[in-house]
Amino acid sequence: MDYATCHDLIDAHYLDSLTTLALVAELEEAFDVTIPTVEIIPANFNSAEAMWTMVVRLQEEG
């Protein structure tokens, strides 16, 4: 699996709900952001690019 180019991590069931929640915790710790519940949607977790875009946006929002 090439996670750098995959765009259906949630939709194709590569990530389940528990894995997604663990990933949220890891992203919050690694990038010093808080990911609100409303941001935990497939569009934000279907690809590494989408996750990065969300993290950068949350960092900018402060």
CHARMM internal coordinates of N, CA and C (Angstrom, degrees):
IC EDIT
DIST 1 N 1 CA 1.4550
DIST 1 CA 1 C 1.5225
ANGL 1 N 1 CA 1 C 108.71
DIST 1 C 2 N 1.2992
ANGL 1 CA 1 C 2 N 116.16
DIHE 1 N 1 CA 1 C 2 N 128.66
DIST 2 N 2 CA 1.4586
ANGL 1 C 2 N 2 CA 121.89
DIHE 1 CA 1 C 2 N 2 CA 176.55
DIST 2 CA 2 C 1.5228
ANGL 2 N 2 CA 2 C 107.92
DIHE 1 C 2 N 2 CA 2 C -100.79
DIST 2 C 3 N 1.3167
ANGL 2 CA 2 C 3 N 115.72
DIHE 2 N 2 CA 2 C 3 N 94.81
DIST 3 N 3 CA 1.4653
ANGL 2 C 3 N 3 CA 120.55
DIHE 2 CA 2 C 3 N 3 CA -176.78
DIST 3 CA 3 C 1.5222
ANGL 3 N 3 CA 3 C 112.74
DIHE 2 C 3 N 3 CA 3 C -65.82
DIST 3 C 4 N 1.3094
ANGL 3 CA 3 C 4 N 117.30
DIHE 3 N 3 CA 3 C 4 N -22.07
DIST 4 N 4 CA 1.4664
ANGL 3 C 4 N 4 CA 120.70
DIHE 3 CA 3 C 4 N 4 CA -179.97
DIST 4 CA 4 C 1.5235
ANGL 4 N 4 CA 4 C 111.91
DIHE 3 C 4 N 4 CA 4 C -67.71
DIST 4 C 5 N 1.3206
ANGL 4 CA 4 C 5 N 117.28
DIHE 4 N 4 CA 4 C 5 N -28.01
DIST 5 N 5 CA 1.4639
ANGL 4 C 5 N 5 CA 119.79
DIHE 4 CA 4 C 5 N 5 CA -177.51
DIST 5 CA 5 C 1.5319
ANGL 5 N 5 CA 5 C 113.61
DIHE 4 C 5 N 5 CA 5 C -114.21
DIST 5 C 6 N 1.3219
ANGL 5 CA 5 C 6 N 118.22
DIHE 5 N 5 CA 5 C 6 N -4.41
DIST 6 N 6 CA 1.4674
ANGL 5 C 6 N 6 CA 121.70
DIHE 5 CA 5 C 6 N 6 CA -179.32
DIST 6 CA 6 C 1.5292
ANGL 6 N 6 CA 6 C 109.92
DIHE 5 C 6 N 6 CA 6 C -72.96
DIST 6 C 7 N 1.3258
ANGL 6 CA 6 C 7 N 116.28
DIHE 6 N 6 CA 6 C 7 N 133.29
DIST 7 N 7 CA 1.4625
ANGL 6 C 7 N 7 CA 121.09
DIHE 6 CA 6 C 7 N 7 CA -179.70
DIST 7 CA 7 C 1.5229
ANGL 7 N 7 CA 7 C 112.96
DIHE 6 C 7 N 7 CA 7 C -122.74
DIST 7 C 8 N 1.3400
ANGL 7 CA 7 C 8 N 116.73
DIHE 7 N 7 CA 7 C 8 N 20.60
DIST 8 N 8 CA 1.4606
ANGL 7 C 8 N 8 CA 119.69
DIHE 7 CA 7 C 8 N 8 CA 179.02
DIST 8 CA 8 C 1.5285
ANGL 8 N 8 CA 8 C 111.90
DIHE 7 C 8 N 8 CA 8 C -141.68
DIST 8 C 9 N 1.3289
ANGL 8 CA 8 C 9 N 115.90
DIHE 8 N 8 CA 8 C 9 N 41.43
DIST 9 N 9 CA 1.4635
ANGL 8 C 9 N 9 CA 120.61
DIHE 8 CA 8 C 9 N 9 CA -177.47
DIST 9 CA 9 C 1.5269
ANGL 9 N 9 CA 9 C 112.42
DIHE 8 C 9 N 9 CA 9 C -58.12
DIST 9 C 10 N 1.3164
ANGL 9 CA 9 C 10 N 117.55
DIHE 9 N 9 CA 9 C 10 N -41.02
DIST 10 N 10 CA 1.4674
ANGL 9 C 10 N 10 CA 121.71
DIHE 9 CA 9 C 10 N 10 CA 178.33
DIST 10 CA 10 C 1.5264
ANGL 10 N 10 CA 10 C 109.57
DIHE 9 C 10 N 10 CA 10 C -82.50
DIST 10 C 11 N 1.3159
ANGL 10 CA 10 C 11 N 116.10
DIHE 10 N 10 CA 10 C 11 N -50.95
DIST 11 N 11 CA 1.4641
ANGL 10 C 11 N 11 CA 120.80
DIHE 10 CA 10 C 11 N 11 CA -174.93
DIST 11 CA 11 C 1.5277
ANGL 11 N 11 CA 11 C 112.71
DIHE 10 C 11 N 11 CA 11 C -59.66
DIST 11 C 12 N 1.3183
ANGL 11 CA 11 C 12 N 117.63
DIHE 11 N 11 CA 11 C 12 N -34.46
DIST 12 N 12 CA 1.4643
ANGL 11 C 12 N 12 CA 121.66
DIHE 11 CA 11 C 12 N 12 CA 179.94
DIST 12 CA 12 C 1.5338
ANGL 12 N 12 CA 12 C 111.80
DIHE 11 C 12 N 12 CA 12 C -92.27
DIST 12 C 13 N 1.3126
ANGL 12 CA 12 C 13 N 116.69
DIHE 12 N 12 CA 12 C 13 N 6.24
DIST 13 N 13 CA 1.4706
ANGL 12 C 13 N 13 CA 123.36
DIHE 12 CA 12 C 13 N 13 CA 175.63
DIST 13 CA 13 C 1.5256
ANGL 13 N 13 CA 13 C 113.77
DIHE 12 C 13 N 13 CA 13 C 66.03
DIST 13 C 14 N 1.3409
ANGL 13 CA 13 C 14 N 116.94
DIHE 13 N 13 CA 13 C 14 N 28.21
DIST 14 N 14 CA 1.4616
ANGL 13 C 14 N 14 CA 119.49
DIHE 13 CA 13 C 14 N 14 CA 171.55
DIST 14 CA 14 C 1.5289
ANGL 14 N 14 CA 14 C 109.60
DIHE 13 C 14 N 14 CA 14 C -72.77
DIST 14 C 15 N 1.3264
ANGL 14 CA 14 C 15 N 116.45
DIHE 14 N 14 CA 14 C 15 N -32.08
DIST 15 N 15 CA 1.4665
ANGL 14 C 15 N 15 CA 122.27
DIHE 14 CA 14 C 15 N 15 CA 175.67
DIST 15 CA 15 C 1.5145
ANGL 15 N 15 CA 15 C 108.55
DIHE 14 C 15 N 15 CA 15 C -113.89
DIST 15 C 16 N 1.3316
ANGL 15 CA 15 C 16 N 116.09
DIHE 15 N 15 CA 15 C 16 N 126.21
DIST 16 N 16 CA 1.4614
ANGL 15 C 16 N 16 CA 119.26
DIHE 15 CA 15 C 16 N 16 CA 174.67
DIST 16 CA 16 C 1.5269
ANGL 16 N 16 CA 16 C 108.56
DIHE 15 C 16 N 16 CA 16 C -97.82
DIST 16 C 17 N 1.3156
ANGL 16 CA 16 C 17 N 116.57
DIHE 16 N 16 CA 16 C 17 N -178.20
DIST 17 N 17 CA 1.4690
ANGL 16 C 17 N 17 CA 119.95
DIHE 16 CA 16 C 17 N 17 CA -174.16
DIST 17 CA 17 C 1.5276
ANGL 17 N 17 CA 17 C 112.19
DIHE 16 C 17 N 17 CA 17 C -63.78
DIST 17 C 18 N 1.3192
ANGL 17 CA 17 C 18 N 117.65
DIHE 17 N 17 CA 17 C 18 N -40.56
DIST 18 N 18 CA 1.4669
ANGL 17 C 18 N 18 CA 119.63
DIHE 17 CA 17 C 18 N 18 CA -179.89
DIST 18 CA 18 C 1.5201
ANGL 18 N 18 CA 18 C 111.56
DIHE 17 C 18 N 18 CA 18 C -68.25
DIST 18 C 19 N 1.3110
ANGL 18 CA 18 C 19 N 116.81
DIHE 18 N 18 CA 18 C 19 N -39.97
DIST 19 N 19 CA 1.4586
ANGL 18 C 19 N 19 CA 120.38
DIHE 18 CA 18 C 19 N 19 CA 177.40
DIST 19 CA 19 C 1.5200
ANGL 19 N 19 CA 19 C 110.88
DIHE 18 C 19 N 19 CA 19 C -65.42
DIST 19 C 20 N 1.3198
ANGL 19 CA 19 C 20 N 116.57
DIHE 19 N 19 CA 19 C 20 N -38.37
DIST 20 N 20 CA 1.4624
ANGL 19 C 20 N 20 CA 120.74
DIHE 19 CA 19 C 20 N 20 CA 178.55
DIST 20 CA 20 C 1.5200
ANGL 20 N 20 CA 20 C 110.49
DIHE 19 C 20 N 20 CA 20 C -63.74
DIST 20 C 21 N 1.3339
ANGL 20 CA 20 C 21 N 117.14
DIHE 20 N 20 CA 20 C 21 N -43.27
DIST 21 N 21 CA 1.4659
ANGL 20 C 21 N 21 CA 119.95
DIHE 20 CA 20 C 21 N 21 CA 178.49
DIST 21 CA 21 C 1.5215
ANGL 21 N 21 CA 21 C 111.74
DIHE 20 C 21 N 21 CA 21 C -64.69
DIST 21 C 22 N 1.3252
ANGL 21 CA 21 C 22 N 117.31
DIHE 21 N 21 CA 21 C 22 N -37.72
DIST 22 N 22 CA 1.4663
ANGL 21 C 22 N 22 CA 120.36
DIHE 21 CA 21 C 22 N 22 CA 176.05
DIST 22 CA 22 C 1.5238
ANGL 22 N 22 CA 22 C 110.16
DIHE 21 C 22 N 22 CA 22 C -65.23
DIST 22 C 23 N 1.3152
ANGL 22 CA 22 C 23 N 116.02
DIHE 22 N 22 CA 22 C 23 N -39.10
DIST 23 N 23 CA 1.4624
ANGL 22 C 23 N 23 CA 121.06
DIHE 22 CA 22 C 23 N 23 CA 178.04
DIST 23 CA 23 C 1.5226
ANGL 23 N 23 CA 23 C 110.90
DIHE 22 C 23 N 23 CA 23 C -64.75
DIST 23 C 24 N 1.3196
ANGL 23 CA 23 C 24 N 117.37
DIHE 23 N 23 CA 23 C 24 N -39.51
DIST 24 N 24 CA 1.4686
ANGL 23 C 24 N 24 CA 121.77
DIHE 23 CA 23 C 24 N 24 CA 176.50
DIST 24 CA 24 C 1.5329
ANGL 24 N 24 CA 24 C 109.20
DIHE 23 C 24 N 24 CA 24 C -57.44
DIST 24 C 25 N 1.3129
ANGL 24 CA 24 C 25 N 116.58
DIHE 24 N 24 CA 24 C 25 N -48.29
DIST 25 N 25 CA 1.4757
ANGL 24 C 25 N 25 CA 120.72
DIHE 24 CA 24 C 25 N 25 CA -179.80
DIST 25 CA 25 C 1.5200
ANGL 25 N 25 CA 25 C 110.83
DIHE 24 C 25 N 25 CA 25 C -60.92
DIST 25 C 26 N 1.3274
ANGL 25 CA 25 C 26 N 117.63
DIHE 25 N 25 CA 25 C 26 N -42.68
DIST 26 N 26 CA 1.4635
ANGL 25 C 26 N 26 CA 121.31
DIHE 25 CA 25 C 26 N 26 CA 179.29
DIST 26 CA 26 C 1.5249
ANGL 26 N 26 CA 26 C 111.71
DIHE 25 C 26 N 26 CA 26 C -64.63
DIST 26 C 27 N 1.3263
ANGL 26 CA 26 C 27 N 117.21
DIHE 26 N 26 CA 26 C 27 N -43.48
DIST 27 N 27 CA 1.4630
ANGL 26 C 27 N 27 CA 120.73
DIHE 26 CA 26 C 27 N 27 CA 178.74
DIST 27 CA 27 C 1.5236
ANGL 27 N 27 CA 27 C 110.95
DIHE 26 C 27 N 27 CA 27 C -63.87
DIST 27 C 28 N 1.3325
ANGL 27 CA 27 C 28 N 116.34
DIHE 27 N 27 CA 27 C 28 N -42.33
DIST 28 N 28 CA 1.4695
ANGL 27 C 28 N 28 CA 119.71
DIHE 27 CA 27 C 28 N 28 CA 179.66
DIST 28 CA 28 C 1.5189
ANGL 28 N 28 CA 28 C 110.82
DIHE 27 C 28 N 28 CA 28 C -60.85
DIST 28 C 29 N 1.3200
ANGL 28 CA 28 C 29 N 116.44
DIHE 28 N 28 CA 28 C 29 N -43.80
DIST 29 N 29 CA 1.4688
ANGL 28 C 29 N 29 CA 119.97
DIHE 28 CA 28 C 29 N 29 CA -178.96
DIST 29 CA 29 C 1.5254
ANGL 29 N 29 CA 29 C 111.67
DIHE 28 C 29 N 29 CA 29 C -70.74
DIST 29 C 30 N 1.3090
ANGL 29 CA 29 C 30 N 117.02
DIHE 29 N 29 CA 29 C 30 N -44.34
DIST 30 N 30 CA 1.4656
ANGL 29 C 30 N 30 CA 120.93
DIHE 29 CA 29 C 30 N 30 CA -175.31
DIST 30 CA 30 C 1.5220
ANGL 30 N 30 CA 30 C 112.73
DIHE 29 C 30 N 30 CA 30 C -68.43
DIST 30 C 31 N 1.3427
ANGL 30 CA 30 C 31 N 117.02
DIHE 30 N 30 CA 30 C 31 N -34.55
DIST 31 N 31 CA 1.4607
ANGL 30 C 31 N 31 CA 120.28
DIHE 30 CA 30 C 31 N 31 CA -173.47
DIST 31 CA 31 C 1.5212
ANGL 31 N 31 CA 31 C 113.56
DIHE 30 C 31 N 31 CA 31 C -114.97
DIST 31 C 32 N 1.3395
ANGL 31 CA 31 C 32 N 116.70
DIHE 31 N 31 CA 31 C 32 N 8.64
DIST 32 N 32 CA 1.4568
ANGL 31 C 32 N 32 CA 122.61
DIHE 31 CA 31 C 32 N 32 CA 176.15
DIST 32 CA 32 C 1.5326
ANGL 32 N 32 CA 32 C 111.88
DIHE 31 C 32 N 32 CA 32 C 52.38
DIST 32 C 33 N 1.3306
ANGL 32 CA 32 C 33 N 115.28
DIHE 32 N 32 CA 32 C 33 N 51.45
DIST 33 N 33 CA 1.4583
ANGL 32 C 33 N 33 CA 121.54
DIHE 32 CA 32 C 33 N 33 CA 176.40
DIST 33 CA 33 C 1.5214
ANGL 33 N 33 CA 33 C 108.39
DIHE 32 C 33 N 33 CA 33 C -128.37
DIST 33 C 34 N 1.3157
ANGL 33 CA 33 C 34 N 115.71
DIHE 33 N 33 CA 33 C 34 N 162.16
DIST 34 N 34 CA 1.4518
ANGL 33 C 34 N 34 CA 121.95
DIHE 33 CA 33 C 34 N 34 CA 170.55
DIST 34 CA 34 C 1.5216
ANGL 34 N 34 CA 34 C 106.72
DIHE 33 C 34 N 34 CA 34 C -111.10
DIST 34 C 35 N 1.3045
ANGL 34 CA 34 C 35 N 116.19
DIHE 34 N 34 CA 34 C 35 N 124.99
DIST 35 N 35 CA 1.4623
ANGL 34 C 35 N 35 CA 121.08
DIHE 34 CA 34 C 35 N 35 CA 179.51
DIST 35 CA 35 C 1.5207
ANGL 35 N 35 CA 35 C 107.51
DIHE 34 C 35 N 35 CA 35 C -99.56
DIST 35 C 36 N 1.3404
ANGL 35 CA 35 C 36 N 117.34
DIHE 35 N 35 CA 35 C 36 N 105.50
DIST 36 N 36 CA 1.4623
ANGL 35 C 36 N 36 CA 120.29
DIHE 35 CA 35 C 36 N 36 CA -179.37
DIST 36 CA 36 C 1.5285
ANGL 36 N 36 CA 36 C 111.06
DIHE 35 C 36 N 36 CA 36 C -64.52
DIST 36 C 37 N 1.3053
ANGL 36 CA 36 C 37 N 116.37
DIHE 36 N 36 CA 36 C 37 N 154.23
DIST 37 N 37 CA 1.4569
ANGL 36 C 37 N 37 CA 122.38
DIHE 36 CA 36 C 37 N 37 CA -179.87
DIST 37 CA 37 C 1.5247
ANGL 37 N 37 CA 37 C 111.81
DIHE 36 C 37 N 37 CA 37 C -53.90
DIST 37 C 38 N 1.3350
ANGL 37 CA 37 C 38 N 117.63
DIHE 37 N 37 CA 37 C 38 N -37.76
DIST 38 N 38 CA 1.4715
ANGL 37 C 38 N 38 CA 120.42
DIHE 37 CA 37 C 38 N 38 CA -178.47
DIST 38 CA 38 C 1.5274
ANGL 38 N 38 CA 38 C 112.31
DIHE 37 C 38 N 38 CA 38 C -65.34
DIST 38 C 39 N 1.3417
ANGL 38 CA 38 C 39 N 117.64
DIHE 38 N 38 CA 38 C 39 N -16.25
DIST 39 N 39 CA 1.4689
ANGL 38 C 39 N 39 CA 121.63
DIHE 38 CA 38 C 39 N 39 CA 179.08
DIST 39 CA 39 C 1.5292
ANGL 39 N 39 CA 39 C 112.24
DIHE 38 C 39 N 39 CA 39 C -88.80
DIST 39 C 40 N 1.3276
ANGL 39 CA 39 C 40 N 117.06
DIHE 39 N 39 CA 39 C 40 N -9.99
DIST 40 N 40 CA 1.4641
ANGL 39 C 40 N 40 CA 120.53
DIHE 39 CA 39 C 40 N 40 CA -177.54
DIST 40 CA 40 C 1.5253
ANGL 40 N 40 CA 40 C 108.72
DIHE 39 C 40 N 40 CA 40 C -87.11
DIST 40 C 41 N 1.3245
ANGL 40 CA 40 C 41 N 113.46
DIHE 40 N 40 CA 40 C 41 N 76.44
DIST 41 N 41 CA 1.4607
ANGL 40 C 41 N 41 CA 122.50
DIHE 40 CA 40 C 41 N 41 CA -178.64
DIST 41 CA 41 C 1.5271
ANGL 41 N 41 CA 41 C 108.55
DIHE 40 C 41 N 41 CA 41 C -130.36
DIST 41 C 42 N 1.3238
ANGL 41 CA 41 C 42 N 118.08
DIHE 41 N 41 CA 41 C 42 N 155.51
DIST 42 N 42 CA 1.4706
ANGL 41 C 42 N 42 CA 119.93
DIHE 41 CA 41 C 42 N 42 CA -178.36
DIST 42 CA 42 C 1.5244
ANGL 42 N 42 CA 42 C 113.91
DIHE 41 C 42 N 42 CA 42 C -52.39
DIST 42 C 43 N 1.3074
ANGL 42 CA 42 C 43 N 117.99
DIHE 42 N 42 CA 42 C 43 N -39.19
DIST 43 N 43 CA 1.4664
ANGL 42 C 43 N 43 CA 120.27
DIHE 42 CA 42 C 43 N 43 CA -177.96
DIST 43 CA 43 C 1.5319
ANGL 43 N 43 CA 43 C 112.21
DIHE 42 C 43 N 43 CA 43 C -57.51
DIST 43 C 44 N 1.3256
ANGL 43 CA 43 C 44 N 117.49
DIHE 43 N 43 CA 43 C 44 N -30.91
DIST 44 N 44 CA 1.4615
ANGL 43 C 44 N 44 CA 121.08
DIHE 43 CA 43 C 44 N 44 CA -179.06
DIST 44 CA 44 C 1.5259
ANGL 44 N 44 CA 44 C 113.37
DIHE 43 C 44 N 44 CA 44 C -88.97
DIST 44 C 45 N 1.3410
ANGL 44 CA 44 C 45 N 117.82
DIHE 44 N 44 CA 44 C 45 N -9.57
DIST 45 N 45 CA 1.4606
ANGL 44 C 45 N 45 CA 120.53
DIHE 44 CA 44 C 45 N 45 CA -175.50
DIST 45 CA 45 C 1.5266
ANGL 45 N 45 CA 45 C 113.86
DIHE 44 C 45 N 45 CA 45 C -128.34
DIST 45 C 46 N 1.3209
ANGL 45 CA 45 C 46 N 118.31
DIHE 45 N 45 CA 45 C 46 N 7.68
DIST 46 N 46 CA 1.4608
ANGL 45 C 46 N 46 CA 120.99
DIHE 45 CA 45 C 46 N 46 CA -179.72
DIST 46 CA 46 C 1.5209
ANGL 46 N 46 CA 46 C 112.95
DIHE 45 C 46 N 46 CA 46 C -75.23
DIST 46 C 47 N 1.3344
ANGL 46 CA 46 C 47 N 117.98
DIHE 46 N 46 CA 46 C 47 N -15.99
DIST 47 N 47 CA 1.4654
ANGL 46 C 47 N 47 CA 120.43
DIHE 46 CA 46 C 47 N 47 CA 178.83
DIST 47 CA 47 C 1.5178
ANGL 47 N 47 CA 47 C 110.13
DIHE 46 C 47 N 47 CA 47 C -151.45
DIST 47 C 48 N 1.3213
ANGL 47 CA 47 C 48 N 115.16
DIHE 47 N 47 CA 47 C 48 N 159.63
DIST 48 N 48 CA 1.4649
ANGL 47 C 48 N 48 CA 120.32
DIHE 47 CA 47 C 48 N 48 CA 175.40
DIST 48 CA 48 C 1.5241
ANGL 48 N 48 CA 48 C 109.46
DIHE 47 C 48 N 48 CA 48 C -61.47
DIST 48 C 49 N 1.3244
ANGL 48 CA 48 C 49 N 116.52
DIHE 48 N 48 CA 48 C 49 N -38.00
DIST 49 N 49 CA 1.4678
ANGL 48 C 49 N 49 CA 121.36
DIHE 48 CA 48 C 49 N 49 CA 178.62
DIST 49 CA 49 C 1.5260
ANGL 49 N 49 CA 49 C 111.34
DIHE 48 C 49 N 49 CA 49 C -61.58
DIST 49 C 50 N 1.3228
ANGL 49 CA 49 C 50 N 117.26
DIHE 49 N 49 CA 49 C 50 N -43.14
DIST 50 N 50 CA 1.4691
ANGL 49 C 50 N 50 CA 120.83
DIHE 49 CA 49 C 50 N 50 CA 179.43
DIST 50 CA 50 C 1.5260
ANGL 50 N 50 CA 50 C 111.11
DIHE 49 C 50 N 50 CA 50 C -65.38
DIST 50 C 51 N 1.3332
ANGL 50 CA 50 C 51 N 116.02
DIHE 50 N 50 CA 50 C 51 N -39.23
DIST 51 N 51 CA 1.4711
ANGL 50 C 51 N 51 CA 119.50
DIHE 50 CA 50 C 51 N 51 CA 178.26
DIST 51 CA 51 C 1.5213
ANGL 51 N 51 CA 51 C 110.40
DIHE 50 C 51 N 51 CA 51 C -64.40
DIST 51 C 52 N 1.3412
ANGL 51 CA 51 C 52 N 116.27
DIHE 51 N 51 CA 51 C 52 N -44.26
DIST 52 N 52 CA 1.4593
ANGL 51 C 52 N 52 CA 120.20
DIHE 51 CA 51 C 52 N 52 CA 179.59
DIST 52 CA 52 C 1.5289
ANGL 52 N 52 CA 52 C 110.86
DIHE 51 C 52 N 52 CA 52 C -62.07
DIST 52 C 53 N 1.3152
ANGL 52 CA 52 C 53 N 116.99
DIHE 52 N 52 CA 52 C 53 N -43.74
DIST 53 N 53 CA 1.4637
ANGL 52 C 53 N 53 CA 121.47
DIHE 52 CA 52 C 53 N 53 CA 178.78
DIST 53 CA 53 C 1.5224
ANGL 53 N 53 CA 53 C 110.37
DIHE 52 C 53 N 53 CA 53 C -59.24
DIST 53 C 54 N 1.3355
ANGL 53 CA 53 C 54 N 117.01
DIHE 53 N 53 CA 53 C 54 N -42.81
DIST 54 N 54 CA 1.4614
ANGL 53 C 54 N 54 CA 121.42
DIHE 53 CA 53 C 54 N 54 CA 178.52
DIST 54 CA 54 C 1.5310
ANGL 54 N 54 CA 54 C 110.55
DIHE 53 C 54 N 54 CA 54 C -63.91
DIST 54 C 55 N 1.3305
ANGL 54 CA 54 C 55 N 117.31
DIHE 54 N 54 CA 54 C 55 N -45.68
DIST 55 N 55 CA 1.4616
ANGL 54 C 55 N 55 CA 121.07
DIHE 54 CA 54 C 55 N 55 CA -179.23
DIST 55 CA 55 C 1.5188
ANGL 55 N 55 CA 55 C 110.69
DIHE 54 C 55 N 55 CA 55 C -60.85
DIST 55 C 56 N 1.3293
ANGL 55 CA 55 C 56 N 117.51
DIHE 55 N 55 CA 55 C 56 N -46.54
DIST 56 N 56 CA 1.4696
ANGL 55 C 56 N 56 CA 120.94
DIHE 55 CA 55 C 56 N 56 CA -179.98
DIST 56 CA 56 C 1.5290
ANGL 56 N 56 CA 56 C 110.27
DIHE 55 C 56 N 56 CA 56 C -61.48
DIST 56 C 57 N 1.3353
ANGL 56 CA 56 C 57 N 116.71
DIHE 56 N 56 CA 56 C 57 N -43.15
DIST 57 N 57 CA 1.4664
ANGL 56 C 57 N 57 CA 120.13
DIHE 56 CA 56 C 57 N 57 CA 179.32
DIST 57 CA 57 C 1.5227
ANGL 57 N 57 CA 57 C 110.91
DIHE 56 C 57 N 57 CA 57 C -62.53
DIST 57 C 58 N 1.3187
ANGL 57 CA 57 C 58 N 117.41
DIHE 57 N 57 CA 57 C 58 N -42.89
DIST 58 N 58 CA 1.4671
ANGL 57 C 58 N 58 CA 120.89
DIHE 57 CA 57 C 58 N 58 CA 179.88
DIST 58 CA 58 C 1.5324
ANGL 58 N 58 CA 58 C 110.91
DIHE 57 C 58 N 58 CA 58 C -66.56
DIST 58 C 59 N 1.3233
ANGL 58 CA 58 C 59 N 117.40
DIHE 58 N 58 CA 58 C 59 N -36.21
DIST 59 N 59 CA 1.4672
ANGL 58 C 59 N 59 CA 120.53
DIHE 58 CA 58 C 59 N 59 CA 177.16
DIST 59 CA 59 C 1.5251
ANGL 59 N 59 CA 59 C 109.96
DIHE 58 C 59 N 59 CA 59 C -65.29
DIST 59 C 60 N 1.3245
ANGL 59 CA 59 C 60 N 116.06
DIHE 59 N 59 CA 59 C 60 N -41.82
DIST 60 N 60 CA 1.4638
ANGL 59 C 60 N 60 CA 119.94
DIHE 59 CA 59 C 60 N 60 CA -179.65
DIST 60 CA 60 C 1.5230
ANGL 60 N 60 CA 60 C 112.15
DIHE 59 C 60 N 60 CA 60 C -67.46
DIST 60 C 61 N 1.3379
ANGL 60 CA 60 C 61 N 116.31
DIHE 60 N 60 CA 60 C 61 N -34.55
DIST 61 N 61 CA 1.4708
ANGL 60 C 61 N 61 CA 120.50
DIHE 60 CA 60 C 61 N 61 CA 178.65
DIST 61 CA 61 C 1.5149
ANGL 61 N 61 CA 61 C 111.60
DIHE 60 C 61 N 61 CA 61 C -72.02
DIST 61 C 62 N 1.3499
ANGL 61 CA 61 C 62 N 115.37
DIHE 61 N 61 CA 61 C 62 N -20.17
DIST 62 N 62 CA 1.4509
ANGL 61 C 62 N 62 CA 120.58
DIHE 61 CA 61 C 62 N 62 CA 175.78
DIST 62 CA 62 C 1.4501
ANGL 62 N 62 CA 62 C 112.95
DIHE 61 C 62 N 62 CA 62 C 77.16
END
COOR INIT
IC SEED 1 N 1 CA 1 C
IC BUILD
